[in-house]
């Protein structure tokens, strides 16, 4: 199948069909509807202004703080600082893993319940 060719509905609905998502064409989003998700690695308090800058622009930030995970005091301090940033904009801050936080802008809420197979 040629790269960039749109697949027909019947091709997409065949059972057990491998779908190369890279070859599917997506509709471009309107500029007003864009939400950018960024990934940041926190290595210290000097990274907070950079994360905050992108958050204040409306970006969602996935934060990896693994380099700091050995320092509970530093993690607690940076988490408190990020909670303040989220509160300033009506956003949300949630821990989603041992060393991963998600900072979501206003209008985006992160469900605290995990999806699990029943």
Backbone as XML, in Angstrom:
<?xml version="1.0"?>
<chain id="A" units="angstrom">
  <residue number="1" name="UNK">
    <atom name="N" x="0.852" y="-1.172" z="0.000"/>
    <atom name="CA" x="0.000" y="0.000" z="0.000"/>
    <atom name="C" x="0.892" y="1.227" z="0.000"/>
  </residue>
  <residue number="2" name="UNK">
    <atom name="N" x="0.635" y="2.178" z="-0.864"/>
    <atom name="CA" x="1.481" y="3.352" z="-1.001"/>
    <atom name="C" x="1.413" y="4.269" z="0.197"/>
  </residue>
  <residue number="3" name="UNK">
    <atom name="N" x="2.506" y="4.870" z="0.521"/>
    <atom name="CA" x="2.569" y="5.779" z="1.667"/>
    <atom name="C" x="1.714" y="7.013" z="1.384"/>
  </residue>
  <residue number="4" name="UNK">
    <atom name="N" x="0.911" y="7.406" z="2.359"/>
    <atom name="CA" x="0.086" y="8.596" z="2.219"/>
    <atom name="C" x="-1.268" y="8.321" z="1.594"/>
  </residue>
  <residue number="5" name="UNK">
    <atom name="N" x="-1.499" y="7.095" z="1.105"/>
    <atom name="CA" x="-2.783" y="6.767" z="0.505"/>
    <atom name="C" x="-3.796" y="6.517" z="1.607"/>
  </residue>
  <residue number="6" name="UNK">
    <atom name="N" x="-4.984" y="7.111" z="1.460"/>
    <atom name="CA" x="-6.037" y="6.873" z="2.450"/>
    <atom name="C" x="-6.584" y="5.466" z="2.264"/>
  </residue>
  <residue number="7" name="UNK">
    <atom name="N" x="-6.853" y="4.812" z="3.376"/>
    <atom name="CA" x="-7.418" y="3.474" z="3.330"/>
    <atom name="C" x="-8.933" y="3.575" z="3.282"/>
  </residue>
  <residue number="8" name="UNK">
    <atom name="N" x="-9.560" y="2.634" z="2.591"/>
    <atom name="CA" x="-11.013" y="2.624" z="2.511"/>
    <atom name="C" x="-11.577" y="2.109" z="3.829"/>
  </residue>
  <residue number="9" name="UNK">
    <atom name="N" x="-12.875" y="2.378" z="4.056"/>
    <atom name="CA" x="-13.528" y="1.906" z="5.273"/>
    <atom name="C" x="-13.465" y="0.390" z="5.389"/>
  </residue>
  <residue number="10" name="UNK">
    <atom name="N" x="-13.600" y="-0.326" z="4.256"/>
    <atom name="CA" x="-13.570" y="-1.785" z="4.328"/>
    <atom name="C" x="-12.192" y="-2.290" z="4.744"/>
  </residue>
  <residue number="11" name="UNK">
    <atom name="N" x="-11.133" y="-1.602" z="4.328"/>
    <atom name="CA" x="-9.794" y="-1.999" z="4.739"/>
    <atom name="C" x="-9.610" y="-1.802" z="6.238"/>
  </residue>
  <residue number="12" name="UNK">
    <atom name="N" x="-10.200" y="-0.758" z="6.788"/>
    <atom name="CA" x="-10.032" y="-0.453" z="8.205"/>
    <atom name="C" x="-10.859" y="-1.368" z="9.098"/>
  </residue>
  <residue number="13" name="UNK">
    <atom name="N" x="-11.898" y="-1.993" z="8.557"/>
    <atom name="CA" x="-12.789" y="-2.793" z="9.379"/>
    <atom name="C" x="-12.504" y="-4.287" z="9.313"/>
  </residue>
  <residue number="14" name="UNK">
    <atom name="N" x="-11.560" y="-4.717" z="8.476"/>
    <atom name="CA" x="-11.247" y="-6.139" z="8.379"/>
    <atom name="C" x="-10.664" y="-6.629" z="9.698"/>
  </residue>
  <residue number="15" name="UNK">
    <atom name="N" x="-11.138" y="-7.774" z="10.210"/>
    <atom name="CA" x="-10.592" y="-8.292" z="11.467"/>
    <atom name="C" x="-9.139" y="-8.707" z="11.303"/>
  </residue>
  <residue number="16" name="UNK">
    <atom name="N" x="-8.363" y="-8.517" z="12.356"/>
    <atom name="CA" x="-6.954" y="-8.902" z="12.417"/>
    <atom name="C" x="-6.082" y="-8.210" z="11.372"/>
  </residue>
  <residue number="17" name="UNK">
    <atom name="N" x="-6.531" y="-7.105" z="10.848"/>
    <atom name="CA" x="-5.759" y="-6.367" z="9.861"/>
    <atom name="C" x="-4.757" y="-5.473" z="10.577"/>
  </residue>
  <residue number="18" name="UNK">
    <atom name="N" x="-3.500" y="-5.564" z="10.163"/>
    <atom name="CA" x="-2.482" y="-4.664" z="10.702"/>
    <atom name="C" x="-2.681" y="-3.300" z="10.068"/>
  </residue>
  <residue number="19" name="UNK">
    <atom name="N" x="-2.745" y="-2.277" z="10.890"/>
    <atom name="CA" x="-2.930" y="-0.917" z="10.382"/>
    <atom name="C" x="-1.674" y="-0.128" z="10.680"/>
  </residue>
  <residue number="20" name="UNK">
    <atom name="N" x="-1.027" y="0.333" z="9.637"/>
    <atom name="CA" x="0.148" y="1.177" z="9.788"/>
    <atom name="C" x="-0.343" y="2.600" z="10.022"/>
  </residue>
  <residue number="21" name="UNK">
    <atom name="N" x="-0.342" y="3.031" z="11.286"/>
    <atom name="CA" x="-0.883" y="4.351" z="11.621"/>
    <atom name="C" x="-0.100" y="5.467" z="10.956"/>
  </residue>
  <residue number="22" name="UNK">
    <atom name="N" x="1.157" y="5.221" z="10.633"/>
    <atom name="CA" x="1.966" y="6.239" z="9.965"/>
    <atom name="C" x="1.490" y="6.542" z="8.564"/>
  </residue>
  <residue number="23" name="UNK">
    <atom name="N" x="0.774" y="5.605" z="7.951"/>
    <atom name="CA" x="0.321" y="5.833" z="6.582"/>
    <atom name="C" x="-1.060" y="6.467" z="6.519"/>
  </residue>
  <residue number="24" name="UNK">
    <atom name="N" x="-1.749" y="6.549" z="7.637"/>
    <atom name="CA" x="-3.068" y="7.182" z="7.656"/>
    <atom name="C" x="-2.922" y="8.695" z="7.667"/>
  </residue>
  <residue number="25" name="UNK">
    <atom name="N" x="-3.769" y="9.353" z="6.934"/>
    <atom name="CA" x="-3.743" y="10.806" z="6.917"/>
    <atom name="C" x="-4.735" y="11.325" z="7.942"/>
  </residue>
  <residue number="26" name="UNK">
    <atom name="N" x="-4.302" y="12.284" z="8.710"/>
    <atom name="CA" x="-5.174" y="12.867" z="9.728"/>
    <atom name="C" x="-5.643" y="14.227" z="9.269"/>
  </residue>
  <residue number="27" name="UNK">
    <atom name="N" x="-6.841" y="14.576" z="9.694"/>
    <atom name="CA" x="-7.355" y="15.912" z="9.417"/>
    <atom name="C" x="-6.575" y="16.906" z="10.254"/>
  </residue>
  <residue number="28" name="UNK">
    <atom name="N" x="-6.097" y="17.984" z="9.669"/>
    <atom name="CA" x="-5.387" y="18.977" z="10.484"/>
    <atom name="C" x="-6.349" y="19.636" z="11.475"/>
  </residue>
  <residue number="29" name="UNK">
    <atom name="N" x="-5.898" y="19.813" z="12.686"/>
    <atom name="CA" x="-6.720" y="20.449" z="13.717"/>
    <atom name="C" x="-6.733" y="21.950" z="13.512"/>
  </residue>
  <residue number="30" name="UNK">
    <atom name="N" x="-7.836" y="22.567" z="13.895"/>
    <atom name="CA" x="-7.892" y="24.027" z="13.870"/>
    <atom name="C" x="-6.894" y="24.569" z="14.870"/>
  </residue>
  <residue number="31" name="UNK">
    <atom name="N" x="-6.315" y="25.720" z="14.576"/>
    <atom name="CA" x="-5.316" y="26.311" z="15.471"/>
    <atom name="C" x="-5.889" y="26.548" z="16.861"/>
  </residue>
  <residue number="32" name="UNK">
    <atom name="N" x="-7.181" y="26.851" z="16.953"/>
    <atom name="CA" x="-7.808" y="27.135" z="18.245"/>
    <atom name="C" x="-8.023" y="25.874" z="19.076"/>
  </residue>
  <residue number="33" name="UNK">
    <atom name="N" x="-8.003" y="24.715" z="18.456"/>
    <atom name="CA" x="-8.308" y="23.473" z="19.159"/>
    <atom name="C" x="-7.071" y="22.686" z="19.540"/>
  </residue>
  <residue number="34" name="UNK">
    <atom name="N" x="-5.909" y="23.218" z="19.326"/>
    <atom name="CA" x="-4.689" y="22.459" z="19.561"/>
    <atom name="C" x="-4.324" y="22.414" z="21.034"/>
  </residue>
  <residue number="35" name="UNK">
    <atom name="N" x="-4.012" y="21.230" z="21.482"/>
    <atom name="CA" x="-3.459" y="21.020" z="22.814"/>
    <atom name="C" x="-2.143" y="20.311" z="22.599"/>
  </residue>
  <residue number="36" name="UNK">
    <atom name="N" x="-1.098" y="20.913" z="23.033"/>
    <atom name="CA" x="0.218" y="20.311" z="22.875"/>
    <atom name="C" x="0.571" y="19.585" z="24.167"/>
  </residue>
  <residue number="37" name="UNK">
    <atom name="N" x="1.053" y="18.357" z="24.035"/>
    <atom name="CA" x="1.524" y="17.583" z="25.180"/>
    <atom name="C" x="3.041" y="17.542" z="25.082"/>
  </residue>
  <residue number="38" name="UNK">
    <atom name="N" x="3.683" y="18.028" z="26.109"/>
    <atom name="CA" x="5.146" y="18.060" z="26.139"/>
    <atom name="C" x="5.647" y="17.108" z="27.220"/>
  </residue>
  <residue number="39" name="UNK">
    <atom name="N" x="6.847" y="16.625" z="27.035"/>
    <atom name="CA" x="7.482" y="15.749" z="28.018"/>
    <atom name="C" x="8.709" y="16.467" z="28.539"/>
  </residue>
  <residue number="40" name="UNK">
    <atom name="N" x="8.821" y="16.539" z="29.864"/>
    <atom name="CA" x="9.952" y="17.231" z="30.488"/>
    <atom name="C" x="10.621" y="16.307" z="31.491"/>
  </residue>
  <residue number="41" name="UNK">
    <atom name="N" x="11.922" y="16.472" z="31.617"/>
    <atom name="CA" x="12.662" y="15.750" z="32.641"/>
    <atom name="C" x="13.138" y="16.769" z="33.666"/>
  </residue>
  <residue number="42" name="UNK">
    <atom name="N" x="12.715" y="16.584" z="34.918"/>
    <atom name="CA" x="13.155" y="17.477" z="35.982"/>
    <atom name="C" x="14.448" y="16.939" z="36.585"/>
  </residue>
  <residue number="43" name="UNK">
    <atom name="N" x="15.450" y="17.777" z="36.585"/>
    <atom name="CA" x="16.713" y="17.388" z="37.215"/>
    <atom name="C" x="17.013" y="18.285" z="38.414"/>
  </residue>
  <residue number="44" name="UNK">
    <atom name="N" x="16.164" y="19.295" z="38.619"/>
    <atom name="CA" x="16.343" y="20.195" z="39.749"/>
    <atom name="C" x="15.385" y="21.369" z="39.658"/>
  </residue>
  <residue number="45" name="UNK">
    <atom name="N" x="15.431" y="22.229" z="40.674"/>
    <atom name="CA" x="14.511" y="23.362" z="40.731"/>
    <atom name="C" x="14.704" y="24.339" z="39.577"/>
  </residue>
  <residue number="46" name="UNK">
    <atom name="N" x="15.889" y="24.312" z="38.939"/>
    <atom name="CA" x="16.133" y="25.211" z="37.816"/>
    <atom name="C" x="15.278" y="24.858" z="36.599"/>
  </residue>
  <residue number="47" name="UNK">
    <atom name="N" x="14.647" y="23.683" z="36.593"/>
    <atom name="CA" x="13.784" y="23.281" z="35.475"/>
    <atom name="C" x="12.343" y="23.764" z="35.631"/>
  </residue>
  <residue number="48" name="UNK">
    <atom name="N" x="11.951" y="24.191" z="36.820"/>
    <atom name="CA" x="10.567" y="24.620" z="37.070"/>
    <atom name="C" x="10.152" y="25.804" z="36.186"/>
  </residue>
  <residue number="49" name="UNK">
    <atom name="N" x="10.974" y="26.847" z="36.028"/>
    <atom name="CA" x="10.547" y="27.961" z="35.161"/>
    <atom name="C" x="10.270" y="27.532" z="33.718"/>
  </residue>
  <residue number="50" name="UNK">
    <atom name="N" x="11.058" y="26.625" z="33.173"/>
    <atom name="CA" x="10.843" y="26.142" z="31.812"/>
    <atom name="C" x="9.523" y="25.380" z="31.714"/>
  </residue>
  <residue number="51" name="UNK">
    <atom name="N" x="9.256" y="24.503" z="32.683"/>
    <atom name="CA" x="8.003" y="23.745" z="32.703"/>
    <atom name="C" x="6.829" y="24.708" z="32.860"/>
  </residue>
  <residue number="52" name="UNK">
    <atom name="N" x="6.962" y="25.669" z="33.769"/>
    <atom name="CA" x="5.897" y="26.634" z="34.024"/>
    <atom name="C" x="5.592" y="27.472" z="32.784"/>
  </residue>
  <residue number="53" name="UNK">
    <atom name="N" x="6.620" y="27.883" z="32.074"/>
    <atom name="CA" x="6.436" y="28.695" z="30.869"/>
    <atom name="C" x="5.555" y="27.972" z="29.848"/>
  </residue>
  <residue number="54" name="UNK">
    <atom name="N" x="5.845" y="26.703" z="29.599"/>
    <atom name="CA" x="5.042" y="25.945" z="28.641"/>
    <atom name="C" x="3.634" y="25.697" z="29.167"/>
  </residue>
  <residue number="55" name="UNK">
    <atom name="N" x="3.522" y="25.463" z="30.467"/>
    <atom name="CA" x="2.205" y="25.243" z="31.072"/>
    <atom name="C" x="1.344" y="26.503" z="30.965"/>
  </residue>
  <residue number="56" name="UNK">
    <atom name="N" x="1.920" y="27.675" z="31.247"/>
    <atom name="CA" x="1.174" y="28.924" z="31.166"/>
    <atom name="C" x="0.727" y="29.230" z="29.736"/>
  </residue>
  <residue number="57" name="UNK">
    <atom name="N" x="1.387" y="28.641" z="28.758"/>
    <atom name="CA" x="0.973" y="28.783" z="27.357"/>
    <atom name="C" x="-0.163" y="27.832" z="26.998"/>
  </residue>
  <residue number="58" name="UNK">
    <atom name="N" x="-0.548" y="26.956" z="27.935"/>
    <atom name="CA" x="-1.662" y="26.043" z="27.706"/>
    <atom name="C" x="-1.265" y="24.622" z="27.380"/>
  </residue>
  <residue number="59" name="UNK">
    <atom name="N" x="0.024" y="24.314" z="27.453"/>
    <atom name="CA" x="0.477" y="22.960" z="27.154"/>
    <atom name="C" x="0.253" y="22.025" z="28.336"/>
  </residue>
  <residue number="60" name="UNK">
    <atom name="N" x="0.019" y="20.759" z="28.037"/>
    <atom name="CA" x="-0.001" y="19.719" z="29.057"/>
    <atom name="C" x="1.428" y="19.195" z="29.142"/>
  </residue>
  <residue number="61" name="UNK">
    <atom name="N" x="1.903" y="18.957" z="30.360"/>
    <atom name="CA" x="3.284" y="18.534" z="30.545"/>
    <atom name="C" x="3.324" y="17.196" z="31.278"/>
  </residue>
  <residue number="62" name="UNK">
    <atom name="N" x="3.996" y="16.226" z="30.678"/>
    <atom name="CA" x="4.280" y="14.955" z="31.334"/>
    <atom name="C" x="5.694" y="15.109" z="31.886"/>
  </residue>
  <residue number="63" name="UNK">
    <atom name="N" x="5.817" y="14.983" z="33.200"/>
    <atom name="CA" x="7.083" y="15.288" z="33.878"/>
    <atom name="C" x="7.700" y="14.018" z="34.444"/>
  </residue>
  <residue number="64" name="UNK">
    <atom name="N" x="8.918" y="13.750" z="34.016"/>
    <atom name="CA" x="9.691" y="12.618" z="34.539"/>
    <atom name="C" x="10.686" y="13.179" z="35.549"/>
  </residue>
  <residue number="65" name="UNK">
    <atom name="N" x="10.554" y="12.771" z="36.801"/>
    <atom name="CA" x="11.475" y="13.266" z="37.824"/>
    <atom name="C" x="12.364" y="12.143" z="38.360"/>
  </residue>
  <residue number="66" name="UNK">
    <atom name="N" x="12.596" y="11.127" z="37.537"/>
    <atom name="CA" x="13.440" y="9.992" z="37.937"/>
    <atom name="C" x="14.818" y="10.421" z="38.432"/>
  </residue>
  <residue number="67" name="UNK">
    <atom name="N" x="15.469" y="11.421" z="37.806"/>
    <atom name="CA" x="16.790" y="11.812" z="38.308"/>
    <atom name="C" x="16.773" y="12.320" z="39.754"/>
  </residue>
  <residue number="68" name="UNK">
    <atom name="N" x="15.600" y="12.711" z="40.243"/>
    <atom name="CA" x="15.484" y="13.251" z="41.603"/>
    <atom name="C" x="14.850" y="12.265" z="42.579"/>
  </residue>
  <residue number="69" name="UNK">
    <atom name="N" x="14.496" y="11.093" z="42.104"/>
    <atom name="CA" x="13.688" y="10.179" z="42.913"/>
    <atom name="C" x="14.364" y="9.720" z="44.206"/>
  </residue>
  <residue number="70" name="UNK">
    <atom name="N" x="15.662" y="9.834" z="44.299"/>
    <atom name="CA" x="16.362" y="9.444" z="45.531"/>
    <atom name="C" x="16.255" y="10.502" z="46.627"/>
  </residue>
  <residue number="71" name="UNK">
    <atom name="N" x="15.865" y="11.713" z="46.259"/>
    <atom name="CA" x="15.780" y="12.809" z="47.218"/>
    <atom name="C" x="14.319" y="13.150" z="47.516"/>
  </residue>
  <residue number="72" name="UNK">
    <atom name="N" x="13.762" y="12.522" z="48.553"/>
    <atom name="CA" x="12.352" y="12.741" z="48.894"/>
    <atom name="C" x="12.049" y="14.205" z="49.188"/>
  </residue>
  <residue number="73" name="UNK">
    <atom name="N" x="12.968" y="14.888" z="49.882"/>
    <atom name="CA" x="12.746" y="16.301" z="50.210"/>
    <atom name="C" x="12.653" y="17.154" z="48.944"/>
  </residue>
  <residue number="74" name="UNK">
    <atom name="N" x="13.554" y="16.907" z="47.997"/>
    <atom name="CA" x="13.551" y="17.667" z="46.741"/>
    <atom name="C" x="12.288" y="17.386" z="45.927"/>
  </residue>
  <residue number="75" name="UNK">
    <atom name="N" x="11.883" y="16.128" z="45.875"/>
    <atom name="CA" x="10.665" y="15.760" z="45.149"/>
    <atom name="C" x="9.449" y="16.430" z="45.793"/>
  </residue>
  <residue number="76" name="UNK">
    <atom name="N" x="9.368" y="16.417" z="47.110"/>
    <atom name="CA" x="8.244" y="17.048" z="47.810"/>
    <atom name="C" x="8.215" y="18.551" z="47.547"/>
  </residue>
  <residue number="77" name="UNK">
    <atom name="N" x="9.381" y="19.197" z="47.576"/>
    <atom name="CA" x="9.453" y="20.638" z="47.344"/>
    <atom name="C" x="9.040" y="20.991" z="45.915"/>
  </residue>
  <residue number="78" name="UNK">
    <atom name="N" x="9.553" y="20.235" z="44.937"/>
    <atom name="CA" x="9.213" y="20.507" z="43.540"/>
    <atom name="C" x="7.748" y="20.192" z="43.253"/>
  </residue>
  <residue number="79" name="UNK">
    <atom name="N" x="7.219" y="19.147" z="43.879"/>
    <atom name="CA" x="5.797" y="18.819" z="43.716"/>
    <atom name="C" x="4.920" y="19.941" z="44.252"/>
  </residue>
  <residue number="80" name="UNK">
    <atom name="N" x="5.289" y="20.485" z="45.403"/>
    <atom name="CA" x="4.531" y="21.602" z="45.982"/>
    <atom name="C" x="4.583" y="22.822" z="45.058"/>
  </residue>
  <residue number="81" name="UNK">
    <atom name="N" x="5.746" y="23.071" z="44.487"/>
    <atom name="CA" x="5.887" y="24.200" z="43.566"/>
    <atom name="C" x="5.018" y="23.996" z="42.322"/>
  </residue>
  <residue number="82" name="UNK">
    <atom name="N" x="5.001" y="22.781" z="41.803"/>
    <atom name="CA" x="4.186" y="22.486" z="40.620"/>
    <atom name="C" x="2.690" y="22.531" z="40.938"/>
  </residue>
  <residue number="83" name="UNK">
    <atom name="N" x="2.310" y="22.129" z="42.166"/>
    <atom name="CA" x="0.899" y="22.255" z="42.573"/>
    <atom name="C" x="0.475" y="23.717" z="42.571"/>
  </residue>
  <residue number="84" name="UNK">
    <atom name="N" x="1.378" y="24.591" z="43.004"/>
    <atom name="CA" x="1.088" y="26.021" z="42.981"/>
    <atom name="C" x="0.930" y="26.544" z="41.565"/>
  </residue>
  <residue number="85" name="UNK">
    <atom name="N" x="1.760" y="26.068" z="40.657"/>
    <atom name="CA" x="1.660" y="26.467" z="39.246"/>
    <atom name="C" x="0.309" y="26.024" z="38.686"/>
  </residue>
  <residue number="86" name="UNK">
    <atom name="N" x="-0.083" y="24.774" z="38.972"/>
    <atom name="CA" x="-1.369" y="24.258" z="38.494"/>
    <atom name="C" x="-2.525" y="25.072" z="39.059"/>
  </residue>
  <residue number="87" name="UNK">
    <atom name="N" x="-2.445" y="25.386" z="40.346"/>
    <atom name="CA" x="-3.517" y="26.145" z="41.000"/>
    <atom name="C" x="-3.642" y="27.552" z="40.417"/>
  </residue>
  <residue number="88" name="UNK">
    <atom name="N" x="-2.508" y="28.178" z="40.084"/>
    <atom name="CA" x="-2.522" y="29.525" z="39.500"/>
    <atom name="C" x="-3.389" y="29.615" z="38.254"/>
  </residue>
  <residue number="89" name="UNK">
    <atom name="N" x="-3.414" y="28.544" z="37.476"/>
    <atom name="CA" x="-4.126" y="28.555" z="36.193"/>
    <atom name="C" x="-5.384" y="27.700" z="36.192"/>
  </residue>
  <residue number="90" name="UNK">
    <atom name="N" x="-5.779" y="27.188" z="37.338"/>
    <atom name="CA" x="-6.948" y="26.316" z="37.384"/>
    <atom name="C" x="-6.669" y="24.970" z="36.748"/>
  </residue>
  <residue number="91" name="UNK">
    <atom name="N" x="-5.403" y="24.556" z="36.759"/>
    <atom name="CA" x="-5.004" y="23.293" z="36.149"/>
    <atom name="C" x="-5.048" y="22.143" z="37.136"/>
  </residue>
  <residue number="92" name="UNK">
    <atom name="N" x="-4.408" y="21.071" z="36.776"/>
    <atom name="CA" x="-4.453" y="19.845" z="37.556"/>
    <atom name="C" x="-3.065" y="19.212" z="37.553"/>
  </residue>
  <residue number="93" name="UNK">
    <atom name="N" x="-2.656" y="18.659" z="38.676"/>
    <atom name="CA" x="-1.381" y="17.955" z="38.788"/>
    <atom name="C" x="-1.642" y="16.597" z="39.426"/>
  </residue>
  <residue number="94" name="UNK">
    <atom name="N" x="-1.193" y="15.527" z="38.758"/>
    <atom name="CA" x="-1.442" y="14.175" z="39.242"/>
    <atom name="C" x="-0.190" y="13.330" z="39.048"/>
  </residue>
  <residue number="95" name="UNK">
    <atom name="N" x="0.089" y="12.504" z="40.033"/>
    <atom name="CA" x="1.152" y="11.513" z="39.907"/>
    <atom name="C" x="0.549" y="10.294" z="39.219"/>
  </residue>
  <residue number="96" name="UNK">
    <atom name="N" x="1.171" y="9.848" z="38.133"/>
    <atom name="CA" x="0.639" y="8.699" z="37.401"/>
    <atom name="C" x="1.600" y="7.512" z="37.405"/>
  </residue>
  <residue number="97" name="UNK">
    <atom name="N" x="2.689" y="7.634" z="38.108"/>
    <atom name="CA" x="3.666" y="6.556" z="38.199"/>
    <atom name="C" x="4.649" y="6.864" z="39.305"/>
  </residue>
  <residue number="98" name="UNK">
    <atom name="N" x="5.609" y="5.984" z="39.481"/>
    <atom name="CA" x="6.586" y="6.186" z="40.558"/>
    <atom name="C" x="7.364" y="7.481" z="40.389"/>
  </residue>
  <residue number="99" name="UNK">
    <atom name="N" x="7.651" y="7.867" z="39.152"/>
    <atom name="CA" x="8.442" y="9.072" z="38.916"/>
    <atom name="C" x="7.849" y="9.926" z="37.796"/>
  </residue>
  <residue number="100" name="UNK">
    <atom name="N" x="6.527" y="9.829" z="37.593"/>
    <atom name="CA" x="5.876" y="10.581" z="36.514"/>
    <atom name="C" x="4.727" y="11.408" z="37.082"/>
  </residue>
  <residue number="101" name="UNK">
    <atom name="N" x="4.724" y="12.693" z="36.734"/>
    <atom name="CA" x="3.628" y="13.602" z="37.060"/>
    <atom name="C" x="3.035" y="14.101" z="35.751"/>
  </residue>
  <residue number="102" name="UNK">
    <atom name="N" x="1.751" y="14.434" z="35.780"/>
    <atom name="CA" x="1.120" y="15.073" z="34.629"/>
    <atom name="C" x="0.548" y="16.393" z="35.102"/>
  </residue>
  <residue number="103" name="UNK">
    <atom name="N" x="0.922" y="17.454" z="34.417"/>
    <atom name="CA" x="0.457" y="18.810" z="34.700"/>
    <atom name="C" x="-0.478" y="19.203" z="33.563"/>
  </residue>
  <residue number="104" name="UNK">
    <atom name="N" x="-1.772" y="19.288" z="33.868"/>
    <atom name="CA" x="-2.781" y="19.549" z="32.842"/>
    <atom name="C" x="-3.315" y="20.968" z="32.977"/>
  </residue>
  <residue number="105" name="UNK">
    <atom name="N" x="-3.511" y="21.669" z="31.855"/>
    <atom name="CA" x="-4.012" y="23.044" z="31.900"/>
    <atom name="C" x="-5.494" y="23.106" z="32.253"/>
  </residue>
  <residue number="106" name="UNK">
    <atom name="N" x="-5.995" y="24.309" z="32.475"/>
    <atom name="CA" x="-7.410" y="24.520" z="32.765"/>
    <atom name="C" x="-8.246" y="23.887" z="31.665"/>
  </residue>
  <residue number="107" name="UNK">
    <atom name="N" x="-9.343" y="23.279" z="32.052"/>
    <atom name="CA" x="-10.224" y="22.644" z="31.080"/>
    <atom name="C" x="-9.899" y="21.187" z="30.837"/>
  </residue>
  <residue number="108" name="UNK">
    <atom name="N" x="-8.766" y="20.716" z="31.355"/>
    <atom name="CA" x="-8.382" y="19.309" z="31.218"/>
    <atom name="C" x="-8.261" y="18.740" z="32.621"/>
  </residue>
  <residue number="109" name="UNK">
    <atom name="N" x="-9.067" y="17.763" z="32.917"/>
    <atom name="CA" x="-9.004" y="17.110" z="34.216"/>
    <atom name="C" x="-8.475" y="15.699" z="34.030"/>
  </residue>
  <residue number="110" name="UNK">
    <atom name="N" x="-7.654" y="15.251" z="34.954"/>
    <atom name="CA" x="-7.077" y="13.919" z="34.899"/>
    <atom name="C" x="-7.838" y="13.041" z="35.883"/>
  </residue>
  <residue number="111" name="UNK">
    <atom name="N" x="-8.439" y="11.990" z="35.376"/>
    <atom name="CA" x="-9.197" y="11.060" z="36.206"/>
    <atom name="C" x="-8.211" y="10.283" z="37.080"/>
  </residue>
  <residue number="112" name="UNK">
    <atom name="N" x="-8.457" y="10.267" z="38.365"/>
    <atom name="CA" x="-7.555" y="9.581" z="39.300"/>
    <atom name="C" x="-7.765" y="8.069" z="39.292"/>
  </residue>
  <residue number="113" name="UNK">
    <atom name="N" x="-8.862" y="7.620" z="38.725"/>
    <atom name="CA" x="-9.124" y="6.176" z="38.678"/>
    <atom name="C" x="-8.392" y="5.585" z="37.470"/>
  </residue>
  <residue number="114" name="UNK">
    <atom name="N" x="-7.707" y="4.488" z="37.697"/>
    <atom name="CA" x="-6.989" y="3.820" z="36.602"/>
    <atom name="C" x="-7.939" y="2.912" z="35.839"/>
  </residue>
  <residue number="115" name="UNK">
    <atom name="N" x="-7.764" y="2.858" z="34.550"/>
    <atom name="CA" x="-8.515" y="1.922" z="33.737"/>
    <atom name="C" x="-7.905" y="0.539" z="33.943"/>
  </residue>
  <residue number="116" name="UNK">
    <atom name="N" x="-8.741" y="-0.405" z="34.305"/>
    <atom name="CA" x="-8.263" y="-1.761" z="34.547"/>
    <atom name="C" x="-9.241" y="-2.744" z="33.902"/>
  </residue>
  <residue number="117" name="UNK">
    <atom name="N" x="-8.682" y="-3.811" z="33.415"/>
    <atom name="CA" x="-9.504" y="-4.862" z="32.843"/>
    <atom name="C" x="-10.290" y="-5.516" z="33.976"/>
  </residue>
  <residue number="118" name="UNK">
    <atom name="N" x="-11.542" y="-5.789" z="33.727"/>
    <atom name="CA" x="-12.371" y="-6.400" z="34.775"/>
    <atom name="C" x="-12.201" y="-7.883" z="34.825"/>
  </residue>
</chain>
